[in-house]
Amino acid sequence: MKKLLAVILLAAGAALYFWYASSTGPTQTTTFAAPLVRTDAVAMAPIVESLEALGTVRAMEAVEVAARVMGRVEKLHFSDNSRVEEGAVLVELDAARERAALREAQVVLQEDQRLLDHYQTLDRTRAVSRTMLEEQQAKVAASAARVAAAEAELADFVIRAPFSGQLGVRQVSLGALVSPGTPITTLDAIATVKVDFSVPERWLSQLAPGQTIAATSVAWPGKVFRGKVATLGSRVDPATRAVFVHAEMDNAELLLRPGMLLSIRLASSPRQALQVPEQALIQEGSQRYVFVVDEQNRVARRTVEVGLRLEGRVEIIAGLTAGEQVIIEGSQKVRDGSQVSLATEV
């Protein structure tokens, strides 16, 4: 009886298995869709490097106006911080003695010249010897030299502006006795100013006279001063590895003063370089890499060497060529050698 029951159960189980197998059909295999990614092309594009430096303003010309002779200040012809033109009289010193000496020399010259004119008239009729005529000519030349010396000595008592510019504070008063070297005031030509600064030597190949600079000053917030590179230093400082740059800047409003500190911004000449979007770059430790998609939509991991980081883009120095497609969205879902679908194809 037990054997019969076992046979019946076995037969029932077999029938149930075949019924289930026939109802479900053959076994189906599970497939996964390729990850969806977005790509962008590696492209050549211009790069303009930007450098920031600190510069010092200097006047185009600057002197300390001083007396050249001893004398008492007789007249003052300027006020503090006034603008003067080249040759303008600033100070007159008492020169009564020198003016008298000049008049005396002029009188002697006039008399010598009168006598020479008389001798020359007589010489036409041979009424005067050649020796007397030549002696008088020598006297006239000597008298003229004494007049010139007296005029030069008198000119030292009149202090003039050597060039056009902005005067500083007056340092003498009427009646003051000054001696050679006594400072009177300062004079700066600042309608155009010099700006001196230094840049790293790697910038040497990217600098040239005529390049534009932009500068700002804490004294004038929000105002940008523009100028041009005028000259480059002939040497690189071996201690700092920097090269001296001299720029010139218009200062018609006279807002910039000698000695002011400026923040300089200098842009290099444009150069062509490979670039990719910043989101394509993946960093793993010290390595940087991107995922490149070929024509069969297959992914390859590529190690790259980067250069400058720009706004939203990265310069690629090595590892890629122009025209290749790099993944910029969806890179977390792919691996080296995997197949992907491009968002533009969906």
C-alpha positions in Angstrom: 0.0 0.0 0.0 2.8 2.4 0.8 4.6 1.6 -2.4 1.5 2.3 -4.4 1.1 5.7 -2.6 4.7 6.6 -3.4 4.3 5.8 -7.1 1.1 7.9 -7.2 2.9 10.9 -5.6 5.9 10.6 -7.9 3.7 10.5 -11.0 1.7 13.5 -9.8 5.0 15.5 -9.2 6.3 14.6 -12.6 3.0 15.7 -14.2 3.1 19.0 -12.3 6.7 19.7 -13.4 5.9 19.1 -17.1 2.8 21.2 -16.9 4.7 24.2 -15.4 7.5 23.9 -17.9 5.2 23.9 -20.8 3.2 26.9 -19.5 6.2 29.1 -18.9 8.0 28.4 -22.1 11.8 28.6 -22.6 14.0 30.5 -20.1 14.5 34.3 -21.0 17.9 36.1 -20.6 18.0 39.5 -18.9 19.6 42.4 -20.9 20.8 45.9 -19.7 20.5 49.1 -21.7 23.7 51.0 -22.5 24.3 54.0 -20.1 23.1 57.4 -21.5 25.9 60.0 -21.6 26.5 63.4 -23.1 29.7 64.3 -24.9 31.5 67.3 -26.2 34.4 67.6 -28.7 38.0 68.3 -27.9 38.6 71.6 -29.7 41.5 74.0 -30.4 40.6 77.5 -29.1 42.5 80.7 -28.2 43.9 81.1 -24.7 44.8 84.5 -23.2 46.8 84.2 -20.0 46.3 86.8 -17.3 49.0 88.0 -14.9 48.6 90.1 -11.8 51.4 92.2 -10.3 52.0 95.2 -8.1 53.4 98.3 -9.7 54.8 101.7 -8.6 53.9 105.0 -10.2 56.7 107.3 -11.2 56.7 110.7 -12.9 57.9 110.9 -16.5 60.3 113.6 -15.3 61.0 114.6 -11.7 63.4 117.1 -10.1 64.0 119.0 -6.9 64.2 122.6 -7.9 67.1 124.2 -6.1 69.2 127.3 -6.1 72.5 127.4 -8.0 74.0 130.5 -6.3 73.8 132.2 -3.0 71.3 135.0 -2.8 68.3 136.5 -1.1 64.8 135.6 -2.4 63.4 138.7 -4.0 60.3 137.5 -5.8 58.2 134.3 -5.8 56.2 133.5 -8.9 54.4 130.3 -8.0 52.1 128.8 -5.4 51.9 125.3 -4.0 50.8 122.5 -6.3 50.4 124.8 -9.3 51.0 123.7 -12.8 53.8 125.5 -14.8 55.1 125.4 -18.3 58.7 124.8 -19.3 60.8 128.0 -18.8 58.4 129.7 -16.4 60.1 131.9 -13.8 59.6 130.4 -10.3 62.0 132.5 -8.1 64.1 135.6 -8.6 67.0 136.2 -6.3 68.5 139.6 -5.5 71.0 140.2 -8.3 71.6 144.0 -8.2 75.4 143.6 -8.2 75.2 141.1 -11.2 72.9 143.4 -13.2 75.4 146.3 -12.6 78.3 144.2 -13.7 76.3 143.3 -16.9 75.6 146.9 -17.7 79.3 147.8 -17.2 80.3 145.0 -19.6 77.8 146.1 -22.1 79.0 149.7 -22.0 82.6 148.5 -22.6 81.5 146.3 -25.5 79.6 149.2 -27.1 82.7 151.5 -26.8 85.0 148.8 -28.2 82.6 148.1 -31.0 82.3 151.9 -31.9 86.1 152.2 -32.1 86.3 149.0 -34.2 83.7 150.5 -36.6 85.8 153.6 -36.9 89.0 151.7 -37.6 87.2 149.7 -40.3 86.1 152.9 -42.0 89.7 154.2 -41.9 91.0 150.9 -43.2 89.2 151.5 -46.5 91.6 154.4 -47.2 94.6 152.7 -45.6 94.6 155.3 -42.8 95.0 152.8 -40.0 97.5 150.0 -39.6 96.4 146.4 -39.9 97.9 145.7 -36.4 95.6 148.3 -34.8 92.6 147.0 -36.5 93.3 143.4 -35.4 94.0 144.5 -31.8 90.6 146.3 -31.7 88.8 143.2 -33.2 90.4 141.2 -30.3 89.1 143.7 -27.8 85.6 143.5 -29.1 85.7 139.7 -28.9 86.9 139.8 -25.3 84.3 142.4 -24.3 81.6 140.3 -25.9 82.8 137.3 -24.0 82.6 139.3 -20.7 79.0 140.3 -21.5 78.1 136.7 -22.2 79.7 135.6 -18.9 77.8 138.4 -17.0 74.5 137.4 -18.6 75.1 133.7 -17.6 75.9 134.7 -14.1 72.8 136.9 -13.9 70.7 134.0 -15.3 71.6 131.9 -12.3 69.7 134.3 -10.1 66.5 133.6 -12.0 65.2 130.0 -11.2 63.0 128.6 -14.0 61.0 125.4 -14.5 63.2 123.0 -16.6 60.0 121.3 -18.0 56.2 121.5 -17.8 54.7 119.8 -14.9 53.1 119.9 -11.4 54.9 121.9 -8.6 55.0 120.7 -5.1 55.0 122.6 -1.8 57.0 125.8 -1.6 60.0 125.5 0.8 61.3 129.0 0.9 59.9 132.4 1.8 60.5 136.0 0.6 63.7 137.4 2.0 65.2 134.0 2.8 68.9 133.6 2.1 69.5 130.6 0.0 72.7 128.9 -1.0 73.6 126.5 -3.8 71.6 123.3 -3.4 68.9 124.8 -1.2 65.6 123.1 -2.2 62.9 125.5 -3.5 60.2 123.0 -4.4 59.6 119.8 -6.4 58.5 119.5 -10.0 56.9 116.4 -11.5 55.8 115.8 -15.1 52.7 113.6 -14.4 50.4 114.2 -17.4 51.7 110.8 -18.4 53.2 108.6 -15.7 55.5 105.6 -15.7 54.5 102.4 -14.0 57.2 99.9 -13.0 56.6 96.3 -12.1 58.2 92.8 -12.4 56.8 89.6 -14.0 58.1 86.0 -13.8 60.6 85.1 -16.5 58.2 82.5 -18.1 56.2 85.5 -19.3 59.2 86.9 -21.2 58.2 85.3 -24.5 54.6 86.7 -24.2 55.6 90.3 -23.5 56.1 93.0 -26.1 56.0 96.8 -26.2 52.5 98.0 -27.0 50.6 95.5 -24.9 47.8 96.9 -22.9 47.7 96.8 -19.1 44.9 97.6 -16.7 45.5 99.0 -13.2 43.5 99.8 -10.1 44.3 101.8 -7.0 42.9 101.7 -3.5 42.8 105.5 -3.7 40.2 105.4 -6.5 37.9 102.4 -5.9 36.1 101.1 -9.0 38.3 103.1 -11.5 40.4 101.3 -14.0 43.5 103.0 -15.4 44.8 101.8 -18.7 48.3 102.0 -20.2 50.8 100.3 -22.5 54.0 98.4 -22.0 56.9 100.7 -23.1 60.1 98.7 -22.5 61.3 95.5 -21.0 64.3 95.0 -18.8 67.5 93.7 -20.5 68.2 91.3 -17.6 66.4 88.7 -15.5 67.0 89.1 -11.8 68.9 85.9 -10.8 67.4 86.1 -7.2 63.8 86.5 -8.1 63.8 85.1 -11.7 61.7 88.1 -12.7 62.0 90.7 -15.5 61.5 94.4 -15.1 58.6 95.9 -17.1 58.2 99.7 -17.7 54.8 100.9 -18.8 53.3 104.3 -19.5 49.9 105.5 -18.6 47.9 108.6 -19.5 47.1 110.7 -16.4 45.4 113.7 -17.8 43.1 113.9 -14.8 46.1 113.9 -12.5 44.6 111.2 -10.3 47.8 109.2 -10.1 50.7 110.5 -8.1 54.4 109.4 -8.0 54.9 106.7 -5.4 51.3 105.2 -5.5 50.9 101.5 -5.5 48.8 100.0 -8.3 47.4 96.5 -8.9 48.4 95.6 -12.4 46.6 93.1 -14.7 48.3 92.1 -17.9 46.9 89.8 -20.6 49.3 87.8 -22.8 49.0 87.5 -26.6 46.4 84.9 -27.6 47.7 81.3 -28.3 45.9 78.2 -29.7 45.5 75.3 -27.3 43.4 72.1 -26.9 40.5 72.6 -24.5 37.8 70.4 -23.0 34.9 71.3 -20.7 35.8 71.4 -17.0 33.2 68.7 -16.2 34.9 66.2 -18.4 38.0 66.1 -16.2 38.1 63.4 -13.4 40.8 63.5 -10.8 41.9 60.4 -9.0 44.8 61.1 -6.6 47.5 62.9 -8.6 46.2 61.5 -11.9 43.7 63.3 -14.2 41.8 61.5 -16.8 38.8 61.7 -19.1 36.5 59.1 -20.8 36.7 59.2 -24.6 33.9 57.8 -26.8 34.9 56.4 -30.2 32.8 56.0 -33.4 31.3 52.7 -32.1 30.2 54.4 -28.9 32.8 52.5 -26.9 34.4 54.1 -23.9 38.2 54.4 -23.3 39.7 55.9 -20.2 42.5 58.3 -21.1 45.1 59.9 -18.8 45.7 63.5 -19.7 48.1 66.3 -18.7 46.4 69.6 -18.1 47.6 73.2 -18.3 45.7 76.4 -17.5 42.2 76.2 -15.9 39.9 78.8 -17.6 36.4 79.7 -16.9 34.5 76.5 -17.5 37.2 74.9 -19.6 40.6 73.2 -19.1 43.7 73.3 -21.3 44.9 69.9 -22.3 48.7 69.6 -22.9 48.9 65.9 -23.7 46.6 62.8 -24.0 44.0 64.0 -26.4 43.7 65.2 -30.0 41.3 67.7 -31.6 37.9 66.3 -32.6 37.8 63.4 -30.1 34.6 63.2 -28.1 34.8 63.2 -24.2 32.0 62.5 -21.8 30.8 65.5 -19.9 27.7 64.0 -18.3 27.1 60.4 -17.1 30.7 59.5 -16.6 29.9 57.9 -13.2 27.9 55.2 -15.0 30.6 54.0 -17.4 33.9 52.2 -17.2 36.8 51.5 -19.5 35.6 49.5 -22.5 31.8 49.8 -21.9 29.2 50.6 -24.5 27.2 53.8 -24.1 24.4 55.7 -25.8 24.8 59.3 -26.7 22.1 61.7 -25.4 22.0 63.4 -28.8 21.0 60.1 -30.4 18.1 59.4 -28.1 
